[in-house]
């Protein structure tokens, strides 16, 4: 068996996986566009868009940055620092909502 034929099933599997992730990201993008056009409460729309963005970022990090197959420690070195901007964004959003309600 040649070396190229030994790697063919793994390559086909990886290509299929990337295609699936692409379709998932495309579907999430379509959902984001749909949510952006919803005539509802702005806070709910913003929360939905924020959640969809976090899910898309997690998909990219897990599959395209290959974090899914890395050790727990290496994943933590990426995930923990990325939690801080998310936490900061949530604090800013909640402060803006509080100021709007109070004033």
Order of alpha helices (4+ residues) and beta strands (2+ residues): alpha-alpha-alpha
